[in-house]
């Protein structure tokens, strides 16, 4: 019975539907293969000419089984859009987990970001 309670607690803990801003900005670049730029880095890089802004996008990531899977799915989508734009970097301007209205409290990660073409770091 004790093992069943422990498994139940682990399942509930794994069902978190979002993460803090700090956790997101720390975790997201780990899942991405494109170059991540902070807002300050993107501004400085465009001002000094080492990066060119290509386009801005909004991406709704496929829903994962965990928050980290949501982030991994989001990073994969952002990387694909960066590549399709002919870029190699991105800056996230905003993100949120939106309730999808399935009655279960499920959420979907929405990412607003810009794509860039930058000189090698």
Chimera marker file (.cmm) of the C-alpha trace (Angstrom):
<marker_set name="trace">
<marker id="1" x="0.000" y="0.000" z="0.000" r="1" g="1" b="0" radius="0.5"/>
<marker id="2" x="2.856" y="2.358" z="0.807" r="1" g="1" b="0" radius="0.5"/>
<marker id="3" x="4.405" y="1.765" z="-2.643" r="1" g="1" b="0" radius="0.5"/>
<marker id="4" x="1.084" y="2.570" z="-4.300" r="1" g="1" b="0" radius="0.5"/>
<marker id="5" x="0.887" y="5.896" z="-2.431" r="1" g="1" b="0" radius="0.5"/>
<marker id="6" x="4.452" y="6.737" z="-3.430" r="1" g="1" b="0" radius="0.5"/>
<marker id="7" x="3.727" y="5.979" z="-7.094" r="1" g="1" b="0" radius="0.5"/>
<marker id="8" x="0.597" y="8.133" z="-6.913" r="1" g="1" b="0" radius="0.5"/>
<marker id="9" x="2.546" y="11.038" z="-5.459" r="1" g="1" b="0" radius="0.5"/>
<marker id="10" x="5.184" y="10.709" z="-8.184" r="1" g="1" b="0" radius="0.5"/>
<marker id="11" x="2.510" y="10.765" z="-10.889" r="1" g="1" b="0" radius="0.5"/>
<marker id="12" x="0.898" y="13.890" z="-9.466" r="1" g="1" b="0" radius="0.5"/>
<marker id="13" x="4.294" y="15.588" z="-9.120" r="1" g="1" b="0" radius="0.5"/>
<marker id="14" x="5.051" y="14.754" z="-12.762" r="1" g="1" b="0" radius="0.5"/>
<marker id="15" x="1.827" y="16.394" z="-13.924" r="1" g="1" b="0" radius="0.5"/>
<marker id="16" x="2.807" y="19.988" z="-13.241" r="1" g="1" b="0" radius="0.5"/>
<marker id="17" x="1.476" y="22.163" z="-16.026" r="1" g="1" b="0" radius="0.5"/>
<marker id="18" x="4.045" y="24.957" z="-16.083" r="1" g="1" b="0" radius="0.5"/>
<marker id="19" x="7.383" y="26.123" z="-14.712" r="1" g="1" b="0" radius="0.5"/>
<marker id="20" x="8.732" y="29.387" z="-13.401" r="1" g="1" b="0" radius="0.5"/>
<marker id="21" x="10.186" y="31.989" z="-15.738" r="1" g="1" b="0" radius="0.5"/>
<marker id="22" x="13.663" y="31.291" z="-14.376" r="1" g="1" b="0" radius="0.5"/>
<marker id="23" x="13.267" y="27.528" z="-14.870" r="1" g="1" b="0" radius="0.5"/>
<marker id="24" x="12.019" y="28.024" z="-18.425" r="1" g="1" b="0" radius="0.5"/>
<marker id="25" x="14.842" y="30.313" z="-19.534" r="1" g="1" b="0" radius="0.5"/>
<marker id="26" x="17.379" y="27.965" z="-17.956" r="1" g="1" b="0" radius="0.5"/>
<marker id="27" x="15.883" y="24.774" z="-19.387" r="1" g="1" b="0" radius="0.5"/>
<marker id="28" x="14.761" y="25.776" z="-22.897" r="1" g="1" b="0" radius="0.5"/>
<marker id="29" x="18.243" y="26.442" z="-24.382" r="1" g="1" b="0" radius="0.5"/>
<marker id="30" x="19.380" y="22.995" z="-23.169" r="1" g="1" b="0" radius="0.5"/>
<marker id="31" x="16.820" y="21.370" z="-25.467" r="1" g="1" b="0" radius="0.5"/>
<marker id="32" x="17.589" y="23.593" z="-28.451" r="1" g="1" b="0" radius="0.5"/>
<marker id="33" x="20.348" y="23.174" z="-31.012" r="1" g="1" b="0" radius="0.5"/>
<marker id="34" x="20.076" y="26.766" z="-32.301" r="1" g="1" b="0" radius="0.5"/>
<marker id="35" x="21.906" y="29.619" z="-30.635" r="1" g="1" b="0" radius="0.5"/>
<marker id="36" x="19.880" y="31.198" z="-27.820" r="1" g="1" b="0" radius="0.5"/>
<marker id="37" x="20.082" y="34.974" z="-27.433" r="1" g="1" b="0" radius="0.5"/>
<marker id="38" x="18.867" y="36.884" z="-24.410" r="1" g="1" b="0" radius="0.5"/>
<marker id="39" x="17.044" y="40.130" z="-25.103" r="1" g="1" b="0" radius="0.5"/>
<marker id="40" x="20.163" y="42.149" z="-24.308" r="1" g="1" b="0" radius="0.5"/>
<marker id="41" x="22.356" y="39.922" z="-26.489" r="1" g="1" b="0" radius="0.5"/>
<marker id="42" x="19.938" y="40.184" z="-29.417" r="1" g="1" b="0" radius="0.5"/>
<marker id="43" x="19.797" y="43.975" z="-29.128" r="1" g="1" b="0" radius="0.5"/>
<marker id="44" x="23.575" y="44.331" z="-28.931" r="1" g="1" b="0" radius="0.5"/>
<marker id="45" x="24.152" y="41.863" z="-31.771" r="1" g="1" b="0" radius="0.5"/>
<marker id="46" x="21.745" y="43.636" z="-34.122" r="1" g="1" b="0" radius="0.5"/>
<marker id="47" x="23.233" y="47.026" z="-33.228" r="1" g="1" b="0" radius="0.5"/>
<marker id="48" x="26.800" y="45.887" z="-33.907" r="1" g="1" b="0" radius="0.5"/>
<marker id="49" x="25.807" y="43.988" z="-37.058" r="1" g="1" b="0" radius="0.5"/>
<marker id="50" x="26.808" y="40.497" z="-35.904" r="1" g="1" b="0" radius="0.5"/>
<marker id="51" x="23.156" y="39.337" z="-36.128" r="1" g="1" b="0" radius="0.5"/>
<marker id="52" x="20.334" y="40.170" z="-38.498" r="1" g="1" b="0" radius="0.5"/>
<marker id="53" x="16.717" y="39.844" z="-37.409" r="1" g="1" b="0" radius="0.5"/>
<marker id="54" x="14.871" y="37.584" z="-39.849" r="1" g="1" b="0" radius="0.5"/>
<marker id="55" x="11.298" y="37.287" z="-38.587" r="1" g="1" b="0" radius="0.5"/>
<marker id="56" x="9.053" y="36.962" z="-35.559" r="1" g="1" b="0" radius="0.5"/>
<marker id="57" x="6.935" y="33.896" z="-34.862" r="1" g="1" b="0" radius="0.5"/>
<marker id="58" x="4.409" y="32.346" z="-32.511" r="1" g="1" b="0" radius="0.5"/>
<marker id="59" x="4.611" y="28.576" z="-32.035" r="1" g="1" b="0" radius="0.5"/>
<marker id="60" x="2.240" y="26.298" z="-30.123" r="1" g="1" b="0" radius="0.5"/>
<marker id="61" x="4.278" y="23.238" z="-29.174" r="1" g="1" b="0" radius="0.5"/>
<marker id="62" x="2.816" y="19.738" z="-29.271" r="1" g="1" b="0" radius="0.5"/>
<marker id="63" x="1.566" y="18.720" z="-25.845" r="1" g="1" b="0" radius="0.5"/>
<marker id="64" x="3.962" y="16.462" z="-23.946" r="1" g="1" b="0" radius="0.5"/>
<marker id="65" x="3.405" y="14.126" z="-21.029" r="1" g="1" b="0" radius="0.5"/>
<marker id="66" x="5.469" y="16.395" z="-18.739" r="1" g="1" b="0" radius="0.5"/>
<marker id="67" x="6.429" y="20.042" z="-18.587" r="1" g="1" b="0" radius="0.5"/>
<marker id="68" x="9.968" y="19.142" z="-19.673" r="1" g="1" b="0" radius="0.5"/>
<marker id="69" x="8.541" y="17.294" z="-22.683" r="1" g="1" b="0" radius="0.5"/>
<marker id="70" x="6.528" y="20.432" z="-23.530" r="1" g="1" b="0" radius="0.5"/>
<marker id="71" x="9.779" y="22.409" z="-23.428" r="1" g="1" b="0" radius="0.5"/>
<marker id="72" x="11.618" y="19.804" z="-25.526" r="1" g="1" b="0" radius="0.5"/>
<marker id="73" x="8.790" y="19.834" z="-28.089" r="1" g="1" b="0" radius="0.5"/>
<marker id="74" x="8.870" y="23.628" z="-28.124" r="1" g="1" b="0" radius="0.5"/>
<marker id="75" x="12.622" y="23.722" z="-28.658" r="1" g="1" b="0" radius="0.5"/>
<marker id="76" x="12.367" y="21.235" z="-31.519" r="1" g="1" b="0" radius="0.5"/>
<marker id="77" x="9.732" y="23.406" z="-33.188" r="1" g="1" b="0" radius="0.5"/>
<marker id="78" x="11.713" y="26.611" z="-32.680" r="1" g="1" b="0" radius="0.5"/>
<marker id="79" x="14.830" y="24.937" z="-34.116" r="1" g="1" b="0" radius="0.5"/>
<marker id="80" x="12.846" y="23.860" z="-37.172" r="1" g="1" b="0" radius="0.5"/>
<marker id="81" x="11.510" y="27.368" z="-37.762" r="1" g="1" b="0" radius="0.5"/>
<marker id="82" x="14.978" y="28.905" z="-37.263" r="1" g="1" b="0" radius="0.5"/>
<marker id="83" x="16.353" y="26.494" z="-39.884" r="1" g="1" b="0" radius="0.5"/>
<marker id="84" x="13.436" y="27.142" z="-42.273" r="1" g="1" b="0" radius="0.5"/>
<marker id="85" x="14.081" y="30.887" z="-41.984" r="1" g="1" b="0" radius="0.5"/>
<marker id="86" x="17.738" y="30.319" z="-42.917" r="1" g="1" b="0" radius="0.5"/>
<marker id="87" x="18.871" y="31.446" z="-39.490" r="1" g="1" b="0" radius="0.5"/>
<marker id="88" x="20.929" y="30.000" z="-36.668" r="1" g="1" b="0" radius="0.5"/>
<marker id="89" x="19.692" y="31.824" z="-33.560" r="1" g="1" b="0" radius="0.5"/>
<marker id="90" x="16.542" y="32.874" z="-31.727" r="1" g="1" b="0" radius="0.5"/>
<marker id="91" x="15.339" y="35.190" z="-28.967" r="1" g="1" b="0" radius="0.5"/>
<marker id="92" x="12.268" y="34.308" z="-26.931" r="1" g="1" b="0" radius="0.5"/>
<marker id="93" x="10.108" y="37.363" z="-26.345" r="1" g="1" b="0" radius="0.5"/>
<marker id="94" x="7.350" y="35.601" z="-24.385" r="1" g="1" b="0" radius="0.5"/>
<marker id="95" x="5.980" y="32.209" z="-23.461" r="1" g="1" b="0" radius="0.5"/>
<marker id="96" x="2.983" y="30.811" z="-21.631" r="1" g="1" b="0" radius="0.5"/>
<marker id="97" x="1.142" y="27.609" z="-20.944" r="1" g="1" b="0" radius="0.5"/>
<marker id="98" x="-2.400" y="27.879" z="-22.282" r="1" g="1" b="0" radius="0.5"/>
<marker id="99" x="-5.218" y="25.731" z="-20.948" r="1" g="1" b="0" radius="0.5"/>
<marker id="100" x="-6.619" y="23.654" z="-23.787" r="1" g="1" b="0" radius="0.5"/>
<marker id="101" x="-10.075" y="23.188" z="-22.287" r="1" g="1" b="0" radius="0.5"/>
<marker id="102" x="-10.129" y="19.395" z="-22.202" r="1" g="1" b="0" radius="0.5"/>
<marker id="103" x="-11.557" y="19.327" z="-18.677" r="1" g="1" b="0" radius="0.5"/>
<marker id="104" x="-8.373" y="17.720" z="-17.333" r="1" g="1" b="0" radius="0.5"/>
<marker id="105" x="-6.376" y="20.911" z="-16.810" r="1" g="1" b="0" radius="0.5"/>
<marker id="106" x="-4.046" y="20.099" z="-19.716" r="1" g="1" b="0" radius="0.5"/>
<marker id="107" x="-1.918" y="22.908" z="-21.075" r="1" g="1" b="0" radius="0.5"/>
<marker id="108" x="-0.005" y="23.701" z="-24.246" r="1" g="1" b="0" radius="0.5"/>
<marker id="109" x="3.224" y="25.692" z="-24.427" r="1" g="1" b="0" radius="0.5"/>
<marker id="110" x="3.020" y="28.829" z="-26.590" r="1" g="1" b="0" radius="0.5"/>
<marker id="111" x="6.306" y="30.509" z="-27.525" r="1" g="1" b="0" radius="0.5"/>
<marker id="112" x="6.746" y="33.941" z="-29.092" r="1" g="1" b="0" radius="0.5"/>
<marker id="113" x="10.217" y="34.351" z="-30.574" r="1" g="1" b="0" radius="0.5"/>
<marker id="114" x="12.361" y="36.050" z="-33.199" r="1" g="1" b="0" radius="0.5"/>
<marker id="115" x="14.724" y="34.282" z="-35.580" r="1" g="1" b="0" radius="0.5"/>
<marker id="116" x="18.183" y="35.643" z="-36.399" r="1" g="1" b="0" radius="0.5"/>
<marker id="117" x="21.093" y="34.984" z="-38.692" r="1" g="1" b="0" radius="0.5"/>
<marker id="118" x="24.281" y="35.568" z="-36.699" r="1" g="1" b="0" radius="0.5"/>
<marker id="119" x="28.009" y="35.388" z="-37.303" r="1" g="1" b="0" radius="0.5"/>
<marker id="120" x="29.667" y="32.455" z="-35.568" r="1" g="1" b="0" radius="0.5"/>
<marker id="121" x="30.006" y="33.005" z="-31.800" r="1" g="1" b="0" radius="0.5"/>
<link id1="1" id2="2" r="1" g="1" b="0" radius="0.2"/>
<link id1="2" id2="3" r="1" g="1" b="0" radius="0.2"/>
<link id1="3" id2="4" r="1" g="1" b="0" radius="0.2"/>
<link id1="4" id2="5" r="1" g="1" b="0" radius="0.2"/>
<link id1="5" id2="6" r="1" g="1" b="0" radius="0.2"/>
<link id1="6" id2="7" r="1" g="1" b="0" radius="0.2"/>
<link id1="7" id2="8" r="1" g="1" b="0" radius="0.2"/>
<link id1="8" id2="9" r="1" g="1" b="0" radius="0.2"/>
<link id1="9" id2="10" r="1" g="1" b="0" radius="0.2"/>
<link id1="10" id2="11" r="1" g="1" b="0" radius="0.2"/>
<link id1="11" id2="12" r="1" g="1" b="0" radius="0.2"/>
<link id1="12" id2="13" r="1" g="1" b="0" radius="0.2"/>
<link id1="13" id2="14" r="1" g="1" b="0" radius="0.2"/>
<link id1="14" id2="15" r="1" g="1" b="0" radius="0.2"/>
<link id1="15" id2="16" r="1" g="1" b="0" radius="0.2"/>
<link id1="16" id2="17" r="1" g="1" b="0" radius="0.2"/>
<link id1="17" id2="18" r="1" g="1" b="0" radius="0.2"/>
<link id1="18" id2="19" r="1" g="1" b="0" radius="0.2"/>
<link id1="19" id2="20" r="1" g="1" b="0" radius="0.2"/>
<link id1="20" id2="21" r="1" g="1" b="0" radius="0.2"/>
<link id1="21" id2="22" r="1" g="1" b="0" radius="0.2"/>
<link id1="22" id2="23" r="1" g="1" b="0" radius="0.2"/>
<link id1="23" id2="24" r="1" g="1" b="0" radius="0.2"/>
<link id1="24" id2="25" r="1" g="1" b="0" radius="0.2"/>
<link id1="25" id2="26" r="1" g="1" b="0" radius="0.2"/>
<link id1="26" id2="27" r="1" g="1" b="0" radius="0.2"/>
<link id1="27" id2="28" r="1" g="1" b="0" radius="0.2"/>
<link id1="28" id2="29" r="1" g="1" b="0" radius="0.2"/>
<link id1="29" id2="30" r="1" g="1" b="0" radius="0.2"/>
<link id1="30" id2="31" r="1" g="1" b="0" radius="0.2"/>
<link id1="31" id2="32" r="1" g="1" b="0" radius="0.2"/>
<link id1="32" id2="33" r="1" g="1" b="0" radius="0.2"/>
<link id1="33" id2="34" r="1" g="1" b="0" radius="0.2"/>
<link id1="34" id2="35" r="1" g="1" b="0" radius="0.2"/>
<link id1="35" id2="36" r="1" g="1" b="0" radius="0.2"/>
<link id1="36" id2="37" r="1" g="1" b="0" radius="0.2"/>
<link id1="37" id2="38" r="1" g="1" b="0" radius="0.2"/>
<link id1="38" id2="39" r="1" g="1" b="0" radius="0.2"/>
<link id1="39" id2="40" r="1" g="1" b="0" radius="0.2"/>
<link id1="40" id2="41" r="1" g="1" b="0" radius="0.2"/>
<link id1="41" id2="42" r="1" g="1" b="0" radius="0.2"/>
<link id1="42" id2="43" r="1" g="1" b="0" radius="0.2"/>
<link id1="43" id2="44" r="1" g="1" b="0" radius="0.2"/>
<link id1="44" id2="45" r="1" g="1" b="0" radius="0.2"/>
<link id1="45" id2="46" r="1" g="1" b="0" radius="0.2"/>
<link id1="46" id2="47" r="1" g="1" b="0" radius="0.2"/>
<link id1="47" id2="48" r="1" g="1" b="0" radius="0.2"/>
<link id1="48" id2="49" r="1" g="1" b="0" radius="0.2"/>
<link id1="49" id2="50" r="1" g="1" b="0" radius="0.2"/>
<link id1="50" id2="51" r="1" g="1" b="0" radius="0.2"/>
<link id1="51" id2="52" r="1" g="1" b="0" radius="0.2"/>
<link id1="52" id2="53" r="1" g="1" b="0" radius="0.2"/>
<link id1="53" id2="54" r="1" g="1" b="0" radius="0.2"/>
<link id1="54" id2="55" r="1" g="1" b="0" radius="0.2"/>
<link id1="55" id2="56" r="1" g="1" b="0" radius="0.2"/>
<link id1="56" id2="57" r="1" g="1" b="0" radius="0.2"/>
<link id1="57" id2="58" r="1" g="1" b="0" radius="0.2"/>
<link id1="58" id2="59" r="1" g="1" b="0" radius="0.2"/>
<link id1="59" id2="60" r="1" g="1" b="0" radius="0.2"/>
<link id1="60" id2="61" r="1" g="1" b="0" radius="0.2"/>
<link id1="61" id2="62" r="1" g="1" b="0" radius="0.2"/>
<link id1="62" id2="63" r="1" g="1" b="0" radius="0.2"/>
<link id1="63" id2="64" r="1" g="1" b="0" radius="0.2"/>
<link id1="64" id2="65" r="1" g="1" b="0" radius="0.2"/>
<link id1="65" id2="66" r="1" g="1" b="0" radius="0.2"/>
<link id1="66" id2="67" r="1" g="1" b="0" radius="0.2"/>
<link id1="67" id2="68" r="1" g="1" b="0" radius="0.2"/>
<link id1="68" id2="69" r="1" g="1" b="0" radius="0.2"/>
<link id1="69" id2="70" r="1" g="1" b="0" radius="0.2"/>
<link id1="70" id2="71" r="1" g="1" b="0" radius="0.2"/>
<link id1="71" id2="72" r="1" g="1" b="0" radius="0.2"/>
<link id1="72" id2="73" r="1" g="1" b="0" radius="0.2"/>
<link id1="73" id2="74" r="1" g="1" b="0" radius="0.2"/>
<link id1="74" id2="75" r="1" g="1" b="0" radius="0.2"/>
<link id1="75" id2="76" r="1" g="1" b="0" radius="0.2"/>
<link id1="76" id2="77" r="1" g="1" b="0" radius="0.2"/>
<link id1="77" id2="78" r="1" g="1" b="0" radius="0.2"/>
<link id1="78" id2="79" r="1" g="1" b="0" radius="0.2"/>
<link id1="79" id2="80" r="1" g="1" b="0" radius="0.2"/>
<link id1="80" id2="81" r="1" g="1" b="0" radius="0.2"/>
<link id1="81" id2="82" r="1" g="1" b="0" radius="0.2"/>
<link id1="82" id2="83" r="1" g="1" b="0" radius="0.2"/>
<link id1="83" id2="84" r="1" g="1" b="0" radius="0.2"/>
<link id1="84" id2="85" r="1" g="1" b="0" radius="0.2"/>
<link id1="85" id2="86" r="1" g="1" b="0" radius="0.2"/>
<link id1="86" id2="87" r="1" g="1" b="0" radius="0.2"/>
<link id1="87" id2="88" r="1" g="1" b="0" radius="0.2"/>
<link id1="88" id2="89" r="1" g="1" b="0" radius="0.2"/>
<link id1="89" id2="90" r="1" g="1" b="0" radius="0.2"/>
<link id1="90" id2="91" r="1" g="1" b="0" radius="0.2"/>
<link id1="91" id2="92" r="1" g="1" b="0" radius="0.2"/>
<link id1="92" id2="93" r="1" g="1" b="0" radius="0.2"/>
<link id1="93" id2="94" r="1" g="1" b="0" radius="0.2"/>
<link id1="94" id2="95" r="1" g="1" b="0" radius="0.2"/>
<link id1="95" id2="96" r="1" g="1" b="0" radius="0.2"/>
<link id1="96" id2="97" r="1" g="1" b="0" radius="0.2"/>
<link id1="97" id2="98" r="1" g="1" b="0" radius="0.2"/>
<link id1="98" id2="99" r="1" g="1" b="0" radius="0.2"/>
<link id1="99" id2="100" r="1" g="1" b="0" radius="0.2"/>
<link id1="100" id2="101" r="1" g="1" b="0" radius="0.2"/>
<link id1="101" id2="102" r="1" g="1" b="0" radius="0.2"/>
<link id1="102" id2="103" r="1" g="1" b="0" radius="0.2"/>
<link id1="103" id2="104" r="1" g="1" b="0" radius="0.2"/>
<link id1="104" id2="105" r="1" g="1" b="0" radius="0.2"/>
<link id1="105" id2="106" r="1" g="1" b="0" radius="0.2"/>
<link id1="106" id2="107" r="1" g="1" b="0" radius="0.2"/>
<link id1="107" id2="108" r="1" g="1" b="0" radius="0.2"/>
<link id1="108" id2="109" r="1" g="1" b="0" radius="0.2"/>
<link id1="109" id2="110" r="1" g="1" b="0" radius="0.2"/>
<link id1="110" id2="111" r="1" g="1" b="0" radius="0.2"/>
<link id1="111" id2="112" r="1" g="1" b="0" radius="0.2"/>
<link id1="112" id2="113" r="1" g="1" b="0" radius="0.2"/>
<link id1="113" id2="114" r="1" g="1" b="0" radius="0.2"/>
<link id1="114" id2="115" r="1" g="1" b="0" radius="0.2"/>
<link id1="115" id2="116" r="1" g="1" b="0" radius="0.2"/>
<link id1="116" id2="117" r="1" g="1" b="0" radius="0.2"/>
<link id1="117" id2="118" r="1" g="1" b="0" radius="0.2"/>
<link id1="118" id2="119" r="1" g="1" b="0" radius="0.2"/>
<link id1="119" id2="120" r="1" g="1" b="0" radius="0.2"/>
<link id1="120" id2="121" r="1" g="1" b="0" radius="0.2"/>
</marker_set>
